[in-house]
Amino acid sequence: MRNPVRRSPPHSRVAQLALAAALTLVPTSARADVVVTWMKLADYAEGKAWEANHAYRTAKNTRATAQVALAMFEATNAIERRYTPYLAGITAPAGASVHAAAAHAAHTVLSTLHPDQKKTFDEALIITLASVPDGLGKTAGADVGKRAGAAAMRRAALPEATPLTPYRPRTAAGAYIDPGLPSILPFDVAMPPFFLKTAAELRPAGPPPLASERYARDLDEVRRLGAKVSTERPADRGLLASSLLNIDYATLLADIARRPGRTPAENARMYALAHMAGDDGWLAVMEAKMHFGNWRPMTAIRNADEDGNDRTAMVPDWEPLLRTPTHPDYPCGHCVYAAAVATVLEAETGPAPAGGIRITSFDHSPAHSLTVPTWKDFVDEMSMSRIYAGAHTRSANEDAEAIGRQVGRKALAGYMRPLTNQKRQQ
């Protein structure tokens, strides 16, 4: 799942396990959820691409996971006819296999975006289709899936004529600035949104003025709780800050998708809405980051004597607990993604799902997993982890959460809406 976390790859072992889990779909498991299987493969493909080339992210593949989910939604929904389509023109004849449609939709997208891994996807397709009886239903499903995959690719693509503006560090002429390039690439703020009108549609008011009491309060909180050596940060919060840096959204979604009684179209819709809302939230936050260009806590704390605020304290050797990302502070990328996804998933499970919400990490063992009771707690934990990490201020977090919630609500209110029984029968 492409997100602020997806910038870091799954460990090799995690990726291997994801592939193994996907390829153990034997012919007798006809009821196995094909959507979960292929979403695991999408995550595996992304991790594999990172291992092969750390600069693998391009304008072509940056939305790969959302495209896979959207393609499977359109393919399965054309057959089940449960929701309003997001894309127009995907139809299916009676009797088309929903499993074949979903598998071919995902295969079409993944093979196009990761051609060097096509052998893996071909093998997965063979195994998935082994549980589908040969005949017209299988053939028709394959055709639906291929058309849905091609349509999803076209919809999420960056138009060739889109102007791309490279990052230009803000500095005074002749003054030194860290020459490292940011992890925000030019297409990150240029991709066409799924649910928003423009990337700037939800641009927030901006960070608190440097001379304000709110700014001083926020900075002091990070100085105390986010320092590399802190006497005020609880030990477990420091561990969680590291664990939540790269959470496994795929497992989070699969836990819901595997609940009894869910259909492929229902699961594909959930994956699509979550990924697409997350991508729109990320787009909105990247646009705001580049617009405001707000300094990170490490820079602000070390230079607090120059901010014009008597309430702030300069600590010239202050270091954050975790590495500071190479892009501006405001708003928070982790926070917007968590809030957008949580808004979508709360509509699936309710605010407090039975058994809680299990959060796992790509970077740590299962012992570092965390279970929280509500989706609000999920977002709160993600946001606080960035303060404990020394990476963000509370203002950056709260404004990002607001963007994420707005994107999630727009997605739920206007797209892929459930059809009435009468419409479904037509």
N, C-alpha and C positions, 0 to 999 in steps of 0.2 A: 504494500500500500504506500503510494507516494505521499509523503507528509514531511513535516519538519524533522521527524525522526528518521524517515527513510533515507535522509542524506547519509546516514551511517548504515553499513550493510549488516545483514545477519551474519553471525559467525559461520564459518564453513560447515561446522557440525550441524548447526541449526538448519542451514540450507539443505544439507544432505538428508536430514530427518524429514524435512518438508517434502522433498522429492520422494523419499521412500514411502511416506504416508500416502502420497497421491497415487503412486504406482502400485499400491497393494489393493486397488479396487479390482477384485476378481470378478469373472463373469457371473457368478451366482449372486453377487451383491447388487441386484437390479434396483433395490430401494435406496441404495447409498446416495447421498446428496451430491450430485454431479457439480453443483455450483461451488460447494465448499472445496471439493477436490481441485477444481480448476483455479479457484482463487488462491489456493496454496501454491499451485504451480506458478501463478503470476508472481507471488512473493519470492519463490525460489528463483525465478528467472531474473528478478531484479538483483538479488544477492549475488547470483552468478555473474551478472554483468559487471557489478562493482568489483568483484574479485579479479576479473579479467582486465579491467581498466577503471581506475579510480575516478576518472573524469568521464564516465560513461554517459552521464545525463545530457540529453540533447533536447531540442525543441520537438523532435519527432517522438521520443519515448518518455518524456517527462510525465505524461499522463497515462502511462501504460495500464496501470491497475484500474483506474477509473474507466478506461476504454474497454477492458475485459469485462468488468462488471456491467457496464451499459450494454455491451453487445449481448451478454447472456440474458439480461433483462428483456431486451427487445425480442430476442429469439424465443424465450420461454413464454413471455406474455402474449406473443402472437398466437401461441397454441392454447394456453390456458385462458386468455382473455379476462384477466382479473382487474387490470388497471388501465388508465389512459396511457397510451404510449408517449415516450419522450420524443422519439423519432417517427417521422411519417413514412408510410409506404411499406412497412414490414408486415406481410400477411402470411398465413399458413393454411394449407388445406386440412380438412378433417382427417384425423388419424396420424398426423405427423408426430414423430417421436420427440418428446420434450428433452430427453436425455441426449439424443443425437444433435438436436438443435443447439443446446447449451454447449456441448463439447466442441462442435464445429465453430460456433461463434467465438469462443475463447481461443481455440486453435488458430483461427484466422488472424486475430489480433496479435497474439504472441509470436506467431511465425513471421509476421511482417515486421514487428518491432525488434525482435531478437532472432534474426535469421541464422546466426551462428549456433543457436540452441534448437534448431528445428528438429533435429533427430530426437531429442528428448520429448518435444511436443507430439511428434508423430507417434512415438511409442505410447505415450499417455492416451492419445486418441484411440489407438488400436485396443488398448486395455479397456477404456471406457465403453467403446462401442461393442465389445464382446458380449455385454449383457443385454444388448438391444437386438431383438430378432430381425433377421434379414427380411427385406420386403419393401413395399411402398412407403410405409411409415418411417423406416430408417432413412430411405433415400430423400423423402420429403423433408424430414427433420434436418438432414445435412444441408439441403438447399436453403432452408430458412436460416440456419445458423451462419452460413457463409455470407448471405446477404446482410444479416444483422451485423456481423463483424465488419464488413466493408463500410456499412453506414456509420457505425460508431467511430471508425477510423477517420472518416471524412468530417464528422461533426466536431471532434475534439482537436483537429489539426490546426496548427498556426498558419493562417493565410500567408502565402509567399510574399505579398506586398507589404506585410506589416513592418513598420519601422521599428528597429531595435536600438535602444540607447545604452551604450556601455556605461558601466559604473565609472564615475570620476570622483576620486577622493577630494573631500572639502578640506582645504588647507590654505595657509597664507603663502604667497609667493616666496620661495626660497626656504621655507620651513620644512623640517623633516616630518614625514608621516610614514607609518608602517606600510611598506610596499605590497603587502599581501593582498591579493584580490578577494572580494567577498564571495560567500557561497551563493549569493543571489546572482543569477545569470540574467542577461538581458531579456530572454524570453519569459522569465518568471513573472514579469509585470506586463507582458504583452499577450499572453495566451487568451483566447476568447473565453469568457466565463460561461458556465453552464446555467446558472440561475440569476446572476446579477446582470445589470445592463452594461456596466463598465467596471473596471477594476477600482475606480475611485468612488463608486456609488456610496459606499459605507465608510468613507474616510472619516476618522474621528477628529475631534477638535484639536488634538495635539497634546503633548506632554505638559505638565504643570510648568509655569514660568520659573526660571532659575531662582528668582528672588522670593518665591512663595513659601508659605509654611508647609504646604503639601509636598513640595519638592524636597524640602529639608527632612521631613518626616520619612518619606519614602527612601531617601538615600541613607539615612541613619539606620533604617531597618535592614537594608542590604549590608551595610557596613558591619553591623553586629551579627546578623544571622548567616550571612553568605561568605564570610571570610574563610580563607583556607584553614586558619586556626581560630576557632570560635569557642568561647566559653559559654555562650548562650544558646547555641544550636544543639538540640538533643541529638544523641548519637544515631538514633534510628532515622532521624530526618536527613542526616548527611548521607546515609546509605541509600535512602529512598531517592534522594536527589540524583544519585548516580544511576539507580535502577530505572527511574522514570525518564531518563535522558533518551532512551531508545526503546519505547514500549512496543510490544507485539500486538498491533491492532488486528492482525489476521486472526489470532487466537481469540481476541475479544469478540469479534464478529462471529467466528465459528461456534463459540459457546452458545450464542443465540440461535444460529442457523440450525443447530443440531437438536433443538427442542422438538418434541413429538408433534406431529401433525402439520408441520410446515411444508409448503410446496416449493418446487424449484423456482417458480416465478416470484413467490413471496420472498424467498431468500435472495434471489438476484436483485429484486427491487431494493431490499435493505442494503445490500452491498453497494449498489449503484448510487443510491441517495447518500450514503455515508461518504463514499469516496468522492463523489462529485461536489458535495457540500464542503468537504474538507479541502478540496482543490480550490474552490471559489474563496473560501476563507483565507487560504494561503495566498492566493492572488491578491486579495484585498489588503492583507497585512504587508505583503512585500511592497505594494504600491505605497502604502503609508510609511513604511520604513524608509524608502528612498526619498519620499517627499519631505519628511521631517529630519532625517539624518541625525537622530538624537544619540548623544554619546552613551557608552556603556558605563555601568557602575564603576568598573575598575578605573577608567579614565576620569570619571567624575570625582571619585573619592580621592584619587592622587592629586587632582587639581582643584580641590574644593576651595582653596584660597583665592581662586580666580572667578568664582561663580557669582560674586556679589551678594552672597547670602551669609549673614553672620551666624545663622543657625547651623550651618554645615561644618563638619570637622575634617580637615585635611589629614590623610594618612599616606605619606609619600611612598611607603613600601607595601601598601595593601594589595593582597592577592585574593582572587575568588577561589572557592572550593573546587570548582570545575573550570575547564578551559572556556574562555570567553569566545562565543561565536564571532565569525568574521562578517558581521553585518550589524546595522544599527539596533539600538535597544527597543525602540517604540514603534509599533506594538509587539507583543510577544507571539512568536510563531507557534510554539508548543501549545500555548493557551488557546489560540483561535482554533487550531485543529481539534483539540480536545472538546471544546465547547460546541463546535459544529457537529462533530460525530455524536457527542452525547445527546444533543437535541434530537437528532434523527433516531438514535437507538432508544431514547426514552419513549418515543411514540410507538416503538415495537414492544417494549416490555413493561411500560409504566415507570414511574419515578423511582421505585424501590423494588427491583426484580427479586423473585424468590431465590435465595441462596447468595444474593449479593452480586457484585461485579468483580470478576477476577482480572487483575492487571498483572501481566507478565512482561519480562524484559528480554530483548534479544542479547543483551550484553552480560546477563547474569544467570545463575542457576535458578531452577524453580523455587529454591529456598528464599529467593528475594521477591517472590510474588506477593501481591497485596490484594486483599479483598475488602471492598468498601460497600456500604449498604445502599447508596443512592447515586444517581448520575450527577447530582450536584456535588456530592463528595468526590466523585471521580475528577470533575473539573477543578475543584478546590485543591485536591492533592497535586494535580499537574501544575497548577499555577504556583502553589507554595514551593514546589520542588525547584522552580526557577529562581525563587528568592533565596532559598537555602543553597543553591548552586552558586550564588553571587553573580548571576547573569542578567537578571531583570529587576526592575522596580515594580511595586504593586500597581502603580498607575498604568504601566505598560501591560500588565497582566489583565487588569479589570477591563480596560478598553478593548483588548483583544477578545476577551470572553464575550463582550457585548456584540462584537462583529460576528463571532462564530454563531452565537444564538440567533442573530438576525438572518444569517445565511441559512441555517438549518430550518428556521420557520418558513422562509421563502420557499425552500425546496418542498417542504411538506404541504404547504398551502396551495401551491400552484402546479405541481408536477407529479406524474405517476400516481394520480389519485385513484382510490378504489372505485370500481364501477358498480352501479346498482345491479341487482339480480336481473332486472329487465334488460338492461344494456348488455349484460354478459350473455344472455340467451339469444340476442339478435345475431 
